[in-house]
Amino acid sequence: MSYDLAVWEGERPADDATATQRFLDLFDRFMESDEPAVPPTDRIRAFVTALLERWPDLTEDDDDTSPWSTAPLIREARGPLVYFPMRWSMAGEASAYAAEVAASMGLNCFDPQDRMLRP
């Protein structure tokens, strides 16, 4: 079982309903599209890099300390959006850290399970 988070660039949505719609629009456009994958933006790439400075990518996790459920983590980023799963057992700590990093970088962090903005 995993816990998913979405982080994207753009103006902060006014409320959770607006954030949900924005997430769904971005997901459809960048993750579900039949078009070739759009490379991540510089800010999204920097966000993923910041996460990997805290915990290793699964491809480099010899000690089983990484919370990420897929590898390489940057593969989950497209354009202005990164949508990534993490291990349920580490989701509390890892999602809180990811939300903090996103906020510090002026990015939106969204919990698709609860359909709400974080923090």
Chimera marker file (.cmm) of the C-alpha trace (Angstrom):
<marker_set name="trace">
<marker id="1" x="0.000" y="0.000" z="0.000" r="1" g="1" b="0" radius="0.5"/>
<marker id="2" x="1.262" y="3.469" z="-0.799" r="1" g="1" b="0" radius="0.5"/>
<marker id="3" x="0.400" y="7.075" z="-0.102" r="1" g="1" b="0" radius="0.5"/>
<marker id="4" x="0.499" y="9.521" z="-3.017" r="1" g="1" b="0" radius="0.5"/>
<marker id="5" x="1.298" y="13.205" z="-3.159" r="1" g="1" b="0" radius="0.5"/>
<marker id="6" x="1.070" y="15.730" z="-5.954" r="1" g="1" b="0" radius="0.5"/>
<marker id="7" x="3.154" y="18.885" z="-6.155" r="1" g="1" b="0" radius="0.5"/>
<marker id="8" x="2.793" y="21.498" z="-8.859" r="1" g="1" b="0" radius="0.5"/>
<marker id="9" x="3.728" y="24.998" z="-9.917" r="1" g="1" b="0" radius="0.5"/>
<marker id="10" x="1.203" y="27.769" z="-10.138" r="1" g="1" b="0" radius="0.5"/>
<marker id="11" x="-0.991" y="30.040" z="-8.131" r="1" g="1" b="0" radius="0.5"/>
<marker id="12" x="-2.256" y="28.488" z="-4.909" r="1" g="1" b="0" radius="0.5"/>
<marker id="13" x="-5.864" y="27.372" z="-5.348" r="1" g="1" b="0" radius="0.5"/>
<marker id="14" x="-8.428" y="29.194" z="-3.221" r="1" g="1" b="0" radius="0.5"/>
<marker id="15" x="-9.777" y="26.022" z="-1.631" r="1" g="1" b="0" radius="0.5"/>
<marker id="16" x="-9.599" y="22.235" z="-1.678" r="1" g="1" b="0" radius="0.5"/>
<marker id="17" x="-12.312" y="21.871" z="-4.323" r="1" g="1" b="0" radius="0.5"/>
<marker id="18" x="-10.424" y="24.173" z="-6.686" r="1" g="1" b="0" radius="0.5"/>
<marker id="19" x="-7.179" y="22.337" z="-5.884" r="1" g="1" b="0" radius="0.5"/>
<marker id="20" x="-8.816" y="19.003" z="-6.662" r="1" g="1" b="0" radius="0.5"/>
<marker id="21" x="-9.967" y="20.233" z="-10.057" r="1" g="1" b="0" radius="0.5"/>
<marker id="22" x="-6.555" y="21.754" z="-10.798" r="1" g="1" b="0" radius="0.5"/>
<marker id="23" x="-4.832" y="18.494" z="-9.851" r="1" g="1" b="0" radius="0.5"/>
<marker id="24" x="-7.170" y="16.443" z="-12.052" r="1" g="1" b="0" radius="0.5"/>
<marker id="25" x="-6.607" y="18.814" z="-14.982" r="1" g="1" b="0" radius="0.5"/>
<marker id="26" x="-2.816" y="18.649" z="-14.583" r="1" g="1" b="0" radius="0.5"/>
<marker id="27" x="-2.881" y="14.885" z="-14.129" r="1" g="1" b="0" radius="0.5"/>
<marker id="28" x="-4.921" y="14.390" z="-17.287" r="1" g="1" b="0" radius="0.5"/>
<marker id="29" x="-2.725" y="16.753" z="-19.272" r="1" g="1" b="0" radius="0.5"/>
<marker id="30" x="0.695" y="15.586" z="-18.131" r="1" g="1" b="0" radius="0.5"/>
<marker id="31" x="0.361" y="12.052" z="-16.737" r="1" g="1" b="0" radius="0.5"/>
<marker id="32" x="-2.430" y="10.488" z="-18.762" r="1" g="1" b="0" radius="0.5"/>
<marker id="33" x="-1.755" y="12.136" z="-22.087" r="1" g="1" b="0" radius="0.5"/>
<marker id="34" x="-0.989" y="10.130" z="-25.217" r="1" g="1" b="0" radius="0.5"/>
<marker id="35" x="1.506" y="12.837" z="-26.138" r="1" g="1" b="0" radius="0.5"/>
<marker id="36" x="5.225" y="12.327" z="-25.461" r="1" g="1" b="0" radius="0.5"/>
<marker id="37" x="6.217" y="13.031" z="-21.861" r="1" g="1" b="0" radius="0.5"/>
<marker id="38" x="7.002" y="16.664" z="-21.114" r="1" g="1" b="0" radius="0.5"/>
<marker id="39" x="10.302" y="17.076" z="-19.231" r="1" g="1" b="0" radius="0.5"/>
<marker id="40" x="9.938" y="18.425" z="-15.697" r="1" g="1" b="0" radius="0.5"/>
<marker id="41" x="10.325" y="22.148" z="-15.211" r="1" g="1" b="0" radius="0.5"/>
<marker id="42" x="13.388" y="23.453" z="-13.386" r="1" g="1" b="0" radius="0.5"/>
<marker id="43" x="11.407" y="24.118" z="-10.198" r="1" g="1" b="0" radius="0.5"/>
<marker id="44" x="9.903" y="20.630" z="-10.142" r="1" g="1" b="0" radius="0.5"/>
<marker id="45" x="13.327" y="19.127" z="-10.819" r="1" g="1" b="0" radius="0.5"/>
<marker id="46" x="14.726" y="21.193" z="-7.913" r="1" g="1" b="0" radius="0.5"/>
<marker id="47" x="11.911" y="19.951" z="-5.661" r="1" g="1" b="0" radius="0.5"/>
<marker id="48" x="12.673" y="16.311" z="-6.483" r="1" g="1" b="0" radius="0.5"/>
<marker id="49" x="16.377" y="16.961" z="-5.931" r="1" g="1" b="0" radius="0.5"/>
<marker id="50" x="15.579" y="18.397" z="-2.487" r="1" g="1" b="0" radius="0.5"/>
<marker id="51" x="13.611" y="15.268" z="-1.574" r="1" g="1" b="0" radius="0.5"/>
<marker id="52" x="16.484" y="13.073" z="-2.704" r="1" g="1" b="0" radius="0.5"/>
<marker id="53" x="18.895" y="15.058" z="-0.555" r="1" g="1" b="0" radius="0.5"/>
<marker id="54" x="16.871" y="13.911" z="2.476" r="1" g="1" b="0" radius="0.5"/>
<marker id="55" x="16.224" y="10.300" z="1.425" r="1" g="1" b="0" radius="0.5"/>
<marker id="56" x="17.925" y="8.326" z="-1.334" r="1" g="1" b="0" radius="0.5"/>
<marker id="57" x="16.297" y="7.275" z="-4.552" r="1" g="1" b="0" radius="0.5"/>
<marker id="58" x="15.258" y="3.620" z="-4.502" r="1" g="1" b="0" radius="0.5"/>
<marker id="59" x="17.919" y="2.947" z="-7.121" r="1" g="1" b="0" radius="0.5"/>
<marker id="60" x="20.544" y="3.938" z="-4.511" r="1" g="1" b="0" radius="0.5"/>
<marker id="61" x="18.863" y="2.704" z="-1.309" r="1" g="1" b="0" radius="0.5"/>
<marker id="62" x="21.092" y="-0.077" z="-0.022" r="1" g="1" b="0" radius="0.5"/>
<marker id="63" x="19.866" y="0.338" z="3.574" r="1" g="1" b="0" radius="0.5"/>
<marker id="64" x="16.097" y="0.324" z="2.869" r="1" g="1" b="0" radius="0.5"/>
<marker id="65" x="15.614" y="3.825" z="4.292" r="1" g="1" b="0" radius="0.5"/>
<marker id="66" x="13.895" y="5.494" z="1.361" r="1" g="1" b="0" radius="0.5"/>
<marker id="67" x="10.189" y="6.298" z="1.624" r="1" g="1" b="0" radius="0.5"/>
<marker id="68" x="9.717" y="6.412" z="-2.159" r="1" g="1" b="0" radius="0.5"/>
<marker id="69" x="7.792" y="3.617" z="-3.873" r="1" g="1" b="0" radius="0.5"/>
<marker id="70" x="9.115" y="4.145" z="-7.399" r="1" g="1" b="0" radius="0.5"/>
<marker id="71" x="12.469" y="4.823" z="-8.958" r="1" g="1" b="0" radius="0.5"/>
<marker id="72" x="13.910" y="6.896" z="-10.247" r="1" g="1" b="0" radius="0.5"/>
<marker id="73" x="11.744" y="9.464" z="-8.476" r="1" g="1" b="0" radius="0.5"/>
<marker id="74" x="12.284" y="12.075" z="-11.187" r="1" g="1" b="0" radius="0.5"/>
<marker id="75" x="10.433" y="9.752" z="-13.580" r="1" g="1" b="0" radius="0.5"/>
<marker id="76" x="7.233" y="10.744" z="-11.758" r="1" g="1" b="0" radius="0.5"/>
<marker id="77" x="7.668" y="14.393" z="-12.812" r="1" g="1" b="0" radius="0.5"/>
<marker id="78" x="6.173" y="15.858" z="-15.975" r="1" g="1" b="0" radius="0.5"/>
<marker id="79" x="6.149" y="19.543" z="-16.814" r="1" g="1" b="0" radius="0.5"/>
<marker id="80" x="4.951" y="21.532" z="-13.793" r="1" g="1" b="0" radius="0.5"/>
<marker id="81" x="3.696" y="18.458" z="-11.895" r="1" g="1" b="0" radius="0.5"/>
<marker id="82" x="5.201" y="15.620" z="-9.905" r="1" g="1" b="0" radius="0.5"/>
<marker id="83" x="2.862" y="12.880" z="-8.677" r="1" g="1" b="0" radius="0.5"/>
<marker id="84" x="4.644" y="10.299" z="-6.570" r="1" g="1" b="0" radius="0.5"/>
<marker id="85" x="3.910" y="7.394" z="-4.248" r="1" g="1" b="0" radius="0.5"/>
<marker id="86" x="5.634" y="6.657" z="-0.975" r="1" g="1" b="0" radius="0.5"/>
<marker id="87" x="5.611" y="3.716" z="1.383" r="1" g="1" b="0" radius="0.5"/>
<marker id="88" x="2.672" y="3.784" z="3.735" r="1" g="1" b="0" radius="0.5"/>
<marker id="89" x="4.924" y="3.054" z="6.715" r="1" g="1" b="0" radius="0.5"/>
<marker id="90" x="6.917" y="6.257" z="6.104" r="1" g="1" b="0" radius="0.5"/>
<marker id="91" x="4.173" y="8.437" z="4.653" r="1" g="1" b="0" radius="0.5"/>
<marker id="92" x="3.644" y="10.617" z="7.715" r="1" g="1" b="0" radius="0.5"/>
<marker id="93" x="7.211" y="11.827" z="7.973" r="1" g="1" b="0" radius="0.5"/>
<marker id="94" x="7.955" y="11.893" z="4.244" r="1" g="1" b="0" radius="0.5"/>
<marker id="95" x="4.742" y="13.673" z="3.231" r="1" g="1" b="0" radius="0.5"/>
<marker id="96" x="5.171" y="16.302" z="5.951" r="1" g="1" b="0" radius="0.5"/>
<marker id="97" x="8.710" y="16.941" z="4.756" r="1" g="1" b="0" radius="0.5"/>
<marker id="98" x="7.620" y="17.079" z="1.109" r="1" g="1" b="0" radius="0.5"/>
<marker id="99" x="4.845" y="19.568" z="1.983" r="1" g="1" b="0" radius="0.5"/>
<marker id="100" x="7.348" y="21.728" z="3.878" r="1" g="1" b="0" radius="0.5"/>
<marker id="101" x="9.824" y="21.705" z="0.991" r="1" g="1" b="0" radius="0.5"/>
<marker id="102" x="7.064" y="22.465" z="-1.517" r="1" g="1" b="0" radius="0.5"/>
<marker id="103" x="5.865" y="25.426" z="0.551" r="1" g="1" b="0" radius="0.5"/>
<marker id="104" x="9.413" y="26.756" z="0.888" r="1" g="1" b="0" radius="0.5"/>
<marker id="105" x="9.750" y="26.643" z="-2.903" r="1" g="1" b="0" radius="0.5"/>
<marker id="106" x="6.384" y="28.291" z="-3.596" r="1" g="1" b="0" radius="0.5"/>
<marker id="107" x="4.860" y="25.065" z="-4.932" r="1" g="1" b="0" radius="0.5"/>
<marker id="108" x="1.437" y="23.576" z="-4.240" r="1" g="1" b="0" radius="0.5"/>
<marker id="109" x="1.289" y="20.290" z="-2.341" r="1" g="1" b="0" radius="0.5"/>
<marker id="110" x="-1.875" y="18.228" z="-2.626" r="1" g="1" b="0" radius="0.5"/>
<marker id="111" x="-3.106" y="15.049" z="-0.956" r="1" g="1" b="0" radius="0.5"/>
<marker id="112" x="-5.183" y="13.230" z="-3.599" r="1" g="1" b="0" radius="0.5"/>
<marker id="113" x="-6.440" y="10.639" z="-1.095" r="1" g="1" b="0" radius="0.5"/>
<marker id="114" x="-8.150" y="13.293" z="1.039" r="1" g="1" b="0" radius="0.5"/>
<marker id="115" x="-8.508" y="15.785" z="-1.828" r="1" g="1" b="0" radius="0.5"/>
<marker id="116" x="-6.924" y="18.601" z="0.135" r="1" g="1" b="0" radius="0.5"/>
<marker id="117" x="-4.044" y="21.033" z="-0.044" r="1" g="1" b="0" radius="0.5"/>
<marker id="118" x="-1.113" y="20.565" z="2.292" r="1" g="1" b="0" radius="0.5"/>
<marker id="119" x="-0.034" y="22.041" z="4.647" r="1" g="1" b="0" radius="0.5"/>
<link id1="1" id2="2" r="1" g="1" b="0" radius="0.2"/>
<link id1="2" id2="3" r="1" g="1" b="0" radius="0.2"/>
<link id1="3" id2="4" r="1" g="1" b="0" radius="0.2"/>
<link id1="4" id2="5" r="1" g="1" b="0" radius="0.2"/>
<link id1="5" id2="6" r="1" g="1" b="0" radius="0.2"/>
<link id1="6" id2="7" r="1" g="1" b="0" radius="0.2"/>
<link id1="7" id2="8" r="1" g="1" b="0" radius="0.2"/>
<link id1="8" id2="9" r="1" g="1" b="0" radius="0.2"/>
<link id1="9" id2="10" r="1" g="1" b="0" radius="0.2"/>
<link id1="10" id2="11" r="1" g="1" b="0" radius="0.2"/>
<link id1="11" id2="12" r="1" g="1" b="0" radius="0.2"/>
<link id1="12" id2="13" r="1" g="1" b="0" radius="0.2"/>
<link id1="13" id2="14" r="1" g="1" b="0" radius="0.2"/>
<link id1="14" id2="15" r="1" g="1" b="0" radius="0.2"/>
<link id1="15" id2="16" r="1" g="1" b="0" radius="0.2"/>
<link id1="16" id2="17" r="1" g="1" b="0" radius="0.2"/>
<link id1="17" id2="18" r="1" g="1" b="0" radius="0.2"/>
<link id1="18" id2="19" r="1" g="1" b="0" radius="0.2"/>
<link id1="19" id2="20" r="1" g="1" b="0" radius="0.2"/>
<link id1="20" id2="21" r="1" g="1" b="0" radius="0.2"/>
<link id1="21" id2="22" r="1" g="1" b="0" radius="0.2"/>
<link id1="22" id2="23" r="1" g="1" b="0" radius="0.2"/>
<link id1="23" id2="24" r="1" g="1" b="0" radius="0.2"/>
<link id1="24" id2="25" r="1" g="1" b="0" radius="0.2"/>
<link id1="25" id2="26" r="1" g="1" b="0" radius="0.2"/>
<link id1="26" id2="27" r="1" g="1" b="0" radius="0.2"/>
<link id1="27" id2="28" r="1" g="1" b="0" radius="0.2"/>
<link id1="28" id2="29" r="1" g="1" b="0" radius="0.2"/>
<link id1="29" id2="30" r="1" g="1" b="0" radius="0.2"/>
<link id1="30" id2="31" r="1" g="1" b="0" radius="0.2"/>
<link id1="31" id2="32" r="1" g="1" b="0" radius="0.2"/>
<link id1="32" id2="33" r="1" g="1" b="0" radius="0.2"/>
<link id1="33" id2="34" r="1" g="1" b="0" radius="0.2"/>
<link id1="34" id2="35" r="1" g="1" b="0" radius="0.2"/>
<link id1="35" id2="36" r="1" g="1" b="0" radius="0.2"/>
<link id1="36" id2="37" r="1" g="1" b="0" radius="0.2"/>
<link id1="37" id2="38" r="1" g="1" b="0" radius="0.2"/>
<link id1="38" id2="39" r="1" g="1" b="0" radius="0.2"/>
<link id1="39" id2="40" r="1" g="1" b="0" radius="0.2"/>
<link id1="40" id2="41" r="1" g="1" b="0" radius="0.2"/>
<link id1="41" id2="42" r="1" g="1" b="0" radius="0.2"/>
<link id1="42" id2="43" r="1" g="1" b="0" radius="0.2"/>
<link id1="43" id2="44" r="1" g="1" b="0" radius="0.2"/>
<link id1="44" id2="45" r="1" g="1" b="0" radius="0.2"/>
<link id1="45" id2="46" r="1" g="1" b="0" radius="0.2"/>
<link id1="46" id2="47" r="1" g="1" b="0" radius="0.2"/>
<link id1="47" id2="48" r="1" g="1" b="0" radius="0.2"/>
<link id1="48" id2="49" r="1" g="1" b="0" radius="0.2"/>
<link id1="49" id2="50" r="1" g="1" b="0" radius="0.2"/>
<link id1="50" id2="51" r="1" g="1" b="0" radius="0.2"/>
<link id1="51" id2="52" r="1" g="1" b="0" radius="0.2"/>
<link id1="52" id2="53" r="1" g="1" b="0" radius="0.2"/>
<link id1="53" id2="54" r="1" g="1" b="0" radius="0.2"/>
<link id1="54" id2="55" r="1" g="1" b="0" radius="0.2"/>
<link id1="55" id2="56" r="1" g="1" b="0" radius="0.2"/>
<link id1="56" id2="57" r="1" g="1" b="0" radius="0.2"/>
<link id1="57" id2="58" r="1" g="1" b="0" radius="0.2"/>
<link id1="58" id2="59" r="1" g="1" b="0" radius="0.2"/>
<link id1="59" id2="60" r="1" g="1" b="0" radius="0.2"/>
<link id1="60" id2="61" r="1" g="1" b="0" radius="0.2"/>
<link id1="61" id2="62" r="1" g="1" b="0" radius="0.2"/>
<link id1="62" id2="63" r="1" g="1" b="0" radius="0.2"/>
<link id1="63" id2="64" r="1" g="1" b="0" radius="0.2"/>
<link id1="64" id2="65" r="1" g="1" b="0" radius="0.2"/>
<link id1="65" id2="66" r="1" g="1" b="0" radius="0.2"/>
<link id1="66" id2="67" r="1" g="1" b="0" radius="0.2"/>
<link id1="67" id2="68" r="1" g="1" b="0" radius="0.2"/>
<link id1="68" id2="69" r="1" g="1" b="0" radius="0.2"/>
<link id1="69" id2="70" r="1" g="1" b="0" radius="0.2"/>
<link id1="70" id2="71" r="1" g="1" b="0" radius="0.2"/>
<link id1="71" id2="72" r="1" g="1" b="0" radius="0.2"/>
<link id1="72" id2="73" r="1" g="1" b="0" radius="0.2"/>
<link id1="73" id2="74" r="1" g="1" b="0" radius="0.2"/>
<link id1="74" id2="75" r="1" g="1" b="0" radius="0.2"/>
<link id1="75" id2="76" r="1" g="1" b="0" radius="0.2"/>
<link id1="76" id2="77" r="1" g="1" b="0" radius="0.2"/>
<link id1="77" id2="78" r="1" g="1" b="0" radius="0.2"/>
<link id1="78" id2="79" r="1" g="1" b="0" radius="0.2"/>
<link id1="79" id2="80" r="1" g="1" b="0" radius="0.2"/>
<link id1="80" id2="81" r="1" g="1" b="0" radius="0.2"/>
<link id1="81" id2="82" r="1" g="1" b="0" radius="0.2"/>
<link id1="82" id2="83" r="1" g="1" b="0" radius="0.2"/>
<link id1="83" id2="84" r="1" g="1" b="0" radius="0.2"/>
<link id1="84" id2="85" r="1" g="1" b="0" radius="0.2"/>
<link id1="85" id2="86" r="1" g="1" b="0" radius="0.2"/>
<link id1="86" id2="87" r="1" g="1" b="0" radius="0.2"/>
<link id1="87" id2="88" r="1" g="1" b="0" radius="0.2"/>
<link id1="88" id2="89" r="1" g="1" b="0" radius="0.2"/>
<link id1="89" id2="90" r="1" g="1" b="0" radius="0.2"/>
<link id1="90" id2="91" r="1" g="1" b="0" radius="0.2"/>
<link id1="91" id2="92" r="1" g="1" b="0" radius="0.2"/>
<link id1="92" id2="93" r="1" g="1" b="0" radius="0.2"/>
<link id1="93" id2="94" r="1" g="1" b="0" radius="0.2"/>
<link id1="94" id2="95" r="1" g="1" b="0" radius="0.2"/>
<link id1="95" id2="96" r="1" g="1" b="0" radius="0.2"/>
<link id1="96" id2="97" r="1" g="1" b="0" radius="0.2"/>
<link id1="97" id2="98" r="1" g="1" b="0" radius="0.2"/>
<link id1="98" id2="99" r="1" g="1" b="0" radius="0.2"/>
<link id1="99" id2="100" r="1" g="1" b="0" radius="0.2"/>
<link id1="100" id2="101" r="1" g="1" b="0" radius="0.2"/>
<link id1="101" id2="102" r="1" g="1" b="0" radius="0.2"/>
<link id1="102" id2="103" r="1" g="1" b="0" radius="0.2"/>
<link id1="103" id2="104" r="1" g="1" b="0" radius="0.2"/>
<link id1="104" id2="105" r="1" g="1" b="0" radius="0.2"/>
<link id1="105" id2="106" r="1" g="1" b="0" radius="0.2"/>
<link id1="106" id2="107" r="1" g="1" b="0" radius="0.2"/>
<link id1="107" id2="108" r="1" g="1" b="0" radius="0.2"/>
<link id1="108" id2="109" r="1" g="1" b="0" radius="0.2"/>
<link id1="109" id2="110" r="1" g="1" b="0" radius="0.2"/>
<link id1="110" id2="111" r="1" g="1" b="0" radius="0.2"/>
<link id1="111" id2="112" r="1" g="1" b="0" radius="0.2"/>
<link id1="112" id2="113" r="1" g="1" b="0" radius="0.2"/>
<link id1="113" id2="114" r="1" g="1" b="0" radius="0.2"/>
<link id1="114" id2="115" r="1" g="1" b="0" radius="0.2"/>
<link id1="115" id2="116" r="1" g="1" b="0" radius="0.2"/>
<link id1="116" id2="117" r="1" g="1" b="0" radius="0.2"/>
<link id1="117" id2="118" r="1" g="1" b="0" radius="0.2"/>
<link id1="118" id2="119" r="1" g="1" b="0" radius="0.2"/>
</marker_set>
